[in-house]
Amino acid sequence: MKIQQALFSPGKSAFFFDDQRAIKSGATHDGFTYRGKPRTPGFPRVRMAGECISVLLLLENGQVAVGDCAAVQYSGVGGRDPLFLARSYLPFLRRQVAPLLEGRTVESFRSMTAWMESLSFRSKRLHTAIRYGLSQAFLDACAQASRRLPCEVIAKEYGLPVIARRVPVFGQSGDNRYENVDKMILKEVDALPHGLINNITEKLGRRGEKLRAYIRWIRRRIHELRARPSHRPALHIDVYGTIGAAFGGDVGRIADYLASLEADAGELPLYIEGPVDMEEKLRQMETLLRIRTLLRRKGSAVKIVADEWCNTLDDIREFTDAGVCDMVQIKTPDLGGIQDTVEAVLYCRAHGMEAYQGGTCNETDVSARACVQAAMATRPARILAKPGMGFDEGFSIINNEMERTIAILKQRKTSTENNT
């Protein structure tokens, strides 16, 4: 089967692009926007409407394979590619990339993504968002051509078992970090709440006192609202390096503070994502390793999750091999092609690292559903409920795609067993 035509359409992602440097430097809320000067190249203001570009591959059998090019909320920092705006990349895709796609045979997913990764223009690789969208469309095309689910395509090509069982889901609260926790408990999410602790004064506290109080509140709320005593979600909180900043980069004080939070979490496993941001990969790895080593010496069970400066497949391998953290966030748009997400999860699992298949609130329903298919094949420790910051919408998309997939896989297994 061949690709007859490649179309690209502009779209809106489920959240916004935010200038993380400006927010960390004290940009203040003004309604839903921020007051302050942008600090990251490409940002004309601190908060901008999120954008995406849809990839539409018209196949010769009349079907259409779809993928969405999308980038993370905090683009342009932490070693990531620059801001991804539709008007900047649509002309390039239509003039330069479309002719390369049209007439190509839909082969294996791995061969198509390998070809994509080989492309360069003016000695530069395709933007991670473009590779992300193209790879989703390739996976969809392969699934349609072979009459398989996308997860079955991945499983077959990587020699993985097809397992009709849920992957744990991690909910993100956005700034509505109290009401959304209630929603997560009622819907029995496996890990919560993310929390968006990206400001020292407003959210962490100068001595970490606001985060401590928040963790205590979450634990109490779980006990009050859960329908089953057995519902013990993991607490996973992203602090965007604010702990390191609040404690002046003093590794000993950071470790002491993190260890002290274990009592506040009680019986609930506690994961802290991005306790520091050292603005450079090697320093980030060294500092995380020192913090984790001190935590283990103290007998603390608090786990460290790596995010910033751990963006690519090679980064994830380096962080894993060095043992600098307990869990790696595989931020799917940052890796580029979704095949790298597959490889990253499998590498983590093979080397004793917990894999969190994350992403961003700033994705779309299309990219989120493709990520579910990758997770169903590779089995990470958890998958982020996305897109958006309202929780309900992203959880519905991820949960329902997972349940539909499980139902089809179970039906196929039953049919196979009845025919043997």
PLY file of the C-alpha trace (Angstrom):
ply
format ascii 1.0
element vertex 420
property float x
property float y
property float z
element edge 419
property int vertex1
property int vertex2
end_header
0.00 0.00 0.00
1.25 3.46 -0.90
0.76 6.97 0.42
-1.06 8.83 -2.32
-1.04 12.29 -0.78
0.25 14.00 2.35
-1.73 16.86 3.82
-0.95 19.10 6.78
-3.49 21.18 8.68
-3.00 23.71 11.50
-4.66 23.01 14.81
-4.87 23.96 18.47
-3.33 21.81 21.16
-5.05 21.16 24.48
-3.14 23.74 26.54
-0.61 26.55 26.16
3.06 27.28 25.60
4.60 28.82 28.72
7.94 30.53 29.17
9.31 28.47 32.05
12.28 30.75 32.66
10.01 33.76 33.08
7.69 31.88 35.45
10.59 30.66 37.58
11.91 34.21 37.67
8.72 35.53 39.20
6.20 36.19 36.42
2.88 36.58 38.21
-0.62 35.46 37.27
-2.95 37.94 35.62
-6.19 36.01 35.24
-5.23 33.07 33.05
-2.18 34.84 31.62
1.07 36.01 33.22
2.53 39.43 33.85
6.20 39.80 33.13
8.76 39.84 30.35
9.48 36.67 28.36
12.96 35.20 28.88
13.05 32.30 26.42
13.87 32.95 22.73
10.80 32.80 20.48
8.29 33.82 23.15
6.70 37.23 22.49
4.81 36.83 25.80
5.02 34.50 28.80
1.92 32.46 27.90
0.87 31.67 24.33
-1.94 29.57 22.88
-0.76 26.04 22.14
-0.63 24.94 18.52
-0.21 21.72 16.59
-0.08 20.50 13.01
-2.02 17.43 11.91
-0.42 14.97 9.49
-2.95 13.37 7.12
-1.67 10.53 4.94
-4.17 9.58 2.25
-3.63 5.89 1.48
-4.39 4.23 -1.82
-7.21 2.15 -0.28
-9.08 5.33 0.62
-8.21 5.33 4.32
-6.48 8.22 6.08
-3.65 7.77 8.60
-3.37 10.55 11.15
-0.76 11.94 13.52
-0.36 15.25 15.35
2.83 17.28 15.56
2.88 18.73 19.06
5.43 20.16 21.49
5.62 20.45 25.25
4.22 23.31 27.32
7.70 24.45 28.38
9.33 24.52 24.96
12.74 26.03 24.29
14.28 25.24 27.71
16.03 22.30 29.35
17.76 21.35 26.11
14.53 21.15 24.11
13.79 22.25 20.55
12.45 25.80 20.05
8.85 26.96 20.16
6.66 25.08 17.64
4.21 27.39 15.88
2.10 26.22 12.94
2.76 29.28 10.81
6.49 28.70 11.11
6.45 25.06 10.01
3.45 24.55 7.69
5.16 25.97 4.58
8.19 23.75 5.18
6.07 20.63 5.62
4.00 21.31 2.52
6.90 22.20 0.25
9.73 20.01 1.53
8.27 17.02 3.40
5.04 16.24 1.50
6.84 15.36 -1.79
9.05 12.91 0.11
6.02 11.14 1.59
3.84 10.92 -1.48
4.34 7.68 -3.38
6.15 5.93 -0.51
5.14 2.39 0.31
3.74 1.69 3.77
6.35 -0.75 5.01
7.15 -1.71 8.61
6.80 0.91 11.32
10.48 0.63 12.23
11.68 1.04 8.65
9.45 4.05 8.04
10.59 5.80 11.22
14.23 4.96 10.46
13.82 6.70 7.10
12.23 9.70 8.84
15.12 9.94 11.30
17.60 10.01 8.40
16.10 13.18 6.96
17.96 16.44 7.40
17.46 19.91 6.01
20.31 22.42 6.07
22.20 19.91 8.21
19.46 19.87 10.85
17.14 17.07 11.89
13.41 17.58 11.73
11.97 19.38 14.76
10.99 16.91 17.50
7.31 17.90 17.11
7.39 17.02 13.40
9.02 13.65 14.05
6.43 13.02 16.74
3.51 13.65 14.38
4.97 11.80 11.40
5.74 8.70 13.47
2.15 8.61 14.79
0.84 8.75 11.24
3.25 6.00 10.17
2.07 3.78 13.04
-1.55 4.42 12.09
-0.81 3.64 8.44
0.93 0.37 9.34
-1.99 -0.62 11.57
-4.53 0.06 8.84
-2.47 -1.70 6.17
-2.02 -4.82 8.32
-5.50 -4.73 9.92
-3.97 -4.70 13.38
-4.22 -2.40 16.36
-1.24 -0.05 16.62
-0.13 -1.80 19.83
-0.16 -5.10 17.93
2.06 -3.57 15.24
4.59 -2.48 17.86
4.43 -5.78 19.71
5.01 -7.78 16.53
7.92 -5.65 15.32
9.65 -5.58 18.72
8.92 -9.18 19.69
6.72 -8.27 22.65
3.77 -10.13 24.16
0.33 -8.59 23.68
-1.16 -8.16 27.16
-4.83 -7.22 27.59
-4.32 -5.44 30.89
-4.33 -1.81 32.03
-1.24 0.34 32.43
-1.39 2.49 35.61
-2.54 6.06 34.88
-1.08 9.24 36.40
-3.36 12.28 36.67
-2.16 15.88 36.42
-3.98 18.61 38.28
-2.72 21.81 36.74
-3.12 24.82 39.02
-6.49 23.51 40.22
-4.55 21.25 42.56
-7.23 20.72 45.20
-10.48 20.19 43.31
-8.76 18.01 40.73
-7.31 15.79 43.47
-10.89 15.09 44.58
-11.75 14.13 41.00
-8.74 11.84 40.78
-9.64 10.05 43.99
-13.25 9.58 42.90
-12.10 8.14 39.56
-9.47 5.96 41.31
-6.41 7.19 39.46
-3.28 5.11 40.11
-0.90 8.04 40.69
-1.59 11.69 41.45
-1.60 14.74 41.38
1.47 16.21 39.55
0.64 19.47 41.34
2.47 21.94 39.08
4.71 23.23 41.88
6.55 25.74 39.68
6.77 28.77 41.99
8.59 28.95 45.31
6.61 31.72 46.97
3.12 30.69 45.85
3.33 26.90 45.80
6.43 25.44 47.50
7.06 27.86 50.34
10.46 29.32 51.19
11.15 26.41 53.54
9.02 23.93 51.61
6.19 24.34 54.10
3.44 24.80 51.49
4.32 21.58 49.67
4.47 19.73 53.00
0.99 20.96 53.92
-0.28 20.00 50.46
1.02 16.43 50.77
-0.63 16.10 54.17
-3.90 17.39 52.73
-3.76 14.92 49.80
-3.22 11.98 52.13
-6.10 13.06 54.37
-8.37 13.61 51.36
-7.63 10.14 49.98
-8.66 8.60 53.30
-11.86 10.66 53.31
-13.00 10.11 49.72
-11.74 6.76 48.49
-14.39 4.15 47.81
-12.09 1.25 48.68
-9.46 1.07 51.45
-7.23 -0.74 48.96
-7.00 2.38 46.78
-3.51 3.64 47.66
-2.37 5.83 44.80
1.25 6.85 44.49
1.92 10.53 45.16
3.88 11.94 42.23
4.64 15.67 42.44
6.55 17.76 39.90
8.43 20.62 41.56
10.28 22.02 38.51
13.57 22.51 40.35
12.02 24.81 42.96
13.30 22.75 45.91
16.88 23.20 44.74
16.33 26.92 44.28
14.62 27.34 47.67
17.49 25.60 49.50
20.24 27.40 47.60
21.42 24.26 45.83
22.58 22.73 49.12
22.35 19.00 48.39
22.36 18.03 52.07
19.46 20.32 52.91
17.57 19.20 49.81
17.95 15.53 50.77
16.97 16.23 54.38
13.83 18.01 53.23
12.85 15.29 50.75
13.38 12.57 53.35
11.20 14.47 55.83
8.28 14.43 53.38
8.00 10.66 53.70
6.26 10.99 57.06
3.77 13.43 55.52
2.93 10.95 52.74
2.47 8.14 55.25
1.74 4.79 53.62
1.53 6.31 50.13
4.61 5.97 47.88
6.13 9.39 47.22
7.81 10.42 43.97
9.34 13.90 43.56
9.97 14.94 39.97
12.67 17.47 39.14
13.84 18.47 42.64
16.61 20.55 41.03
17.29 22.12 37.65
21.00 22.69 37.18
20.63 24.22 33.70
23.04 21.66 32.17
22.82 17.90 31.71
26.02 16.70 33.38
25.50 18.90 36.44
21.87 17.75 36.58
22.94 14.09 36.58
25.64 14.63 39.21
23.31 16.54 41.53
20.44 14.06 41.23
22.84 11.20 41.97
24.12 12.96 45.09
20.57 13.58 46.32
19.49 10.00 45.63
22.59 8.61 47.35
21.91 10.67 50.46
18.27 9.57 50.51
19.28 5.91 50.36
21.82 6.42 53.15
19.06 7.90 55.29
16.90 4.87 54.58
14.36 7.06 52.84
11.93 5.50 50.37
11.23 8.84 48.62
11.88 8.37 44.91
13.44 10.85 42.48
12.00 11.32 39.00
14.18 12.81 36.24
12.66 15.21 33.71
14.67 18.31 32.74
17.79 17.57 30.68
16.59 14.01 30.16
14.88 14.63 26.83
16.13 12.21 24.20
16.51 8.44 23.98
20.27 8.84 24.49
19.65 11.04 27.54
17.35 8.43 29.05
19.95 5.73 28.52
22.60 7.91 30.19
20.43 8.74 33.20
19.46 5.08 33.54
22.99 3.72 33.22
24.26 6.22 35.78
21.49 5.35 38.25
20.87 9.01 39.05
17.14 8.58 39.71
14.46 6.02 40.52
12.13 6.86 37.64
12.62 8.56 34.29
9.94 10.63 32.65
9.82 9.70 28.98
8.36 12.99 27.76
7.03 11.69 24.48
7.10 14.87 22.33
10.67 15.63 23.44
11.94 12.30 22.11
10.62 13.02 18.64
9.49 9.85 16.88
7.25 7.63 18.96
9.53 4.71 18.16
12.03 6.33 20.54
9.37 6.24 23.26
9.05 2.50 22.62
12.82 2.05 22.78
13.08 4.19 25.93
10.46 2.22 27.87
12.03 -1.08 26.87
15.52 0.14 27.83
14.33 1.31 31.25
12.55 -1.95 31.93
15.57 -3.99 30.89
17.86 -2.01 33.22
15.77 -1.80 36.37
14.58 1.78 35.93
10.92 2.69 36.44
9.57 4.15 33.21
6.99 6.91 33.35
5.60 7.44 29.86
4.68 11.07 30.22
4.25 13.85 27.74
2.57 17.19 28.08
-0.77 18.84 28.71
-0.08 20.65 25.44
-0.69 17.61 23.21
-3.84 16.50 21.39
-6.32 13.62 21.51
-4.60 12.04 18.51
-1.11 12.01 20.03
-2.49 10.86 23.40
-4.24 7.86 21.85
-1.08 6.91 19.95
0.80 7.01 23.25
-1.71 4.63 24.81
-1.04 2.17 22.01
2.72 2.41 22.61
2.20 1.89 26.34
-0.06 -1.12 25.85
2.76 -2.78 23.92
5.72 -1.76 26.12
4.14 -1.70 29.63
5.70 1.34 31.39
5.22 1.80 35.15
2.66 4.54 34.47
1.26 6.67 31.67
0.22 10.31 31.94
-3.44 11.25 31.56
-3.28 13.84 28.79
-3.85 16.23 27.09
-5.10 19.33 28.88
-4.95 20.53 32.47
-8.57 19.86 33.43
-7.83 16.21 34.29
-11.25 14.82 33.31
-10.77 15.22 29.56
-7.27 13.76 29.41
-8.17 10.90 31.74
-11.21 10.08 29.61
-9.10 9.97 26.43
-6.36 7.80 27.91
-8.61 5.54 29.99
-11.16 4.89 27.26
-8.58 4.23 24.56
-7.00 1.71 26.91
-10.29 0.00 27.71
-11.32 -0.19 24.04
-7.97 -1.73 23.19
-8.27 -4.28 26.01
-11.76 -5.26 24.86
-10.56 -5.87 21.29
-7.50 -7.82 22.42
-9.63 -10.05 24.66
-12.14 -10.66 21.90
-9.40 -11.63 19.47
-7.89 -14.03 21.99
-11.29 -15.63 22.59
-11.92 -15.99 18.86
-8.50 -17.57 18.34
-9.07 -20.03 21.20
-12.53 -20.97 19.85
-11.09 -21.65 16.41
-8.35 -24.02 17.65
0 1
1 2
2 3
3 4
4 5
5 6
6 7
7 8
8 9
9 10
10 11
11 12
12 13
13 14
14 15
15 16
16 17
17 18
18 19
19 20
20 21
21 22
22 23
23 24
24 25
25 26
26 27
27 28
28 29
29 30
30 31
31 32
32 33
33 34
34 35
35 36
36 37
37 38
38 39
39 40
40 41
41 42
42 43
43 44
44 45
45 46
46 47
47 48
48 49
49 50
50 51
51 52
52 53
53 54
54 55
55 56
56 57
57 58
58 59
59 60
60 61
61 62
62 63
63 64
64 65
65 66
66 67
67 68
68 69
69 70
70 71
71 72
72 73
73 74
74 75
75 76
76 77
77 78
78 79
79 80
80 81
81 82
82 83
83 84
84 85
85 86
86 87
87 88
88 89
89 90
90 91
91 92
92 93
93 94
94 95
95 96
96 97
97 98
98 99
99 100
100 101
101 102
102 103
103 104
104 105
105 106
106 107
107 108
108 109
109 110
110 111
111 112
112 113
113 114
114 115
115 116
116 117
117 118
118 119
119 120
120 121
121 122
122 123
123 124
124 125
125 126
126 127
127 128
128 129
129 130
130 131
131 132
132 133
133 134
134 135
135 136
136 137
137 138
138 139
139 140
140 141
141 142
142 143
143 144
144 145
145 146
146 147
147 148
148 149
149 150
150 151
151 152
152 153
153 154
154 155
155 156
156 157
157 158
158 159
159 160
160 161
161 162
162 163
163 164
164 165
165 166
166 167
167 168
168 169
169 170
170 171
171 172
172 173
173 174
174 175
175 176
176 177
177 178
178 179
179 180
180 181
181 182
182 183
183 184
184 185
185 186
186 187
187 188
188 189
189 190
190 191
191 192
192 193
193 194
194 195
195 196
196 197
197 198
198 199
199 200
200 201
201 202
202 203
203 204
204 205
205 206
206 207
207 208
208 209
209 210
210 211
211 212
212 213
213 214
214 215
215 216
216 217
217 218
218 219
219 220
220 221
221 222
222 223
223 224
224 225
225 226
226 227
227 228
228 229
229 230
230 231
231 232
232 233
233 234
234 235
235 236
236 237
237 238
238 239
239 240
240 241
241 242
242 243
243 244
244 245
245 246
246 247
247 248
248 249
249 250
250 251
251 252
252 253
253 254
254 255
255 256
256 257
257 258
258 259
259 260
260 261
261 262
262 263
263 264
264 265
265 266
266 267
267 268
268 269
269 270
270 271
271 272
272 273
273 274
274 275
275 276
276 277
277 278
278 279
279 280
280 281
281 282
282 283
283 284
284 285
285 286
286 287
287 288
288 289
289 290
290 291
291 292
292 293
293 294
294 295
295 296
296 297
297 298
298 299
299 300
300 301
301 302
302 303
303 304
304 305
305 306
306 307
307 308
308 309
309 310
310 311
311 312
312 313
313 314
314 315
315 316
316 317
317 318
318 319
319 320
320 321
321 322
322 323
323 324
324 325
325 326
326 327
327 328
328 329
329 330
330 331
331 332
332 333
333 334
334 335
335 336
336 337
337 338
338 339
339 340
340 341
341 342
342 343
343 344
344 345
345 346
346 347
347 348
348 349
349 350
350 351
351 352
352 353
353 354
354 355
355 356
356 357
357 358
358 359
359 360
360 361
361 362
362 363
363 364
364 365
365 366
366 367
367 368
368 369
369 370
370 371
371 372
372 373
373 374
374 375
375 376
376 377
377 378
378 379
379 380
380 381
381 382
382 383
383 384
384 385
385 386
386 387
387 388
388 389
389 390
390 391
391 392
392 393
393 394
394 395
395 396
396 397
397 398
398 399
399 400
400 401
401 402
402 403
403 404
404 405
405 406
406 407
407 408
408 409
409 410
410 411
411 412
412 413
413 414
414 415
415 416
416 417
417 418
418 419
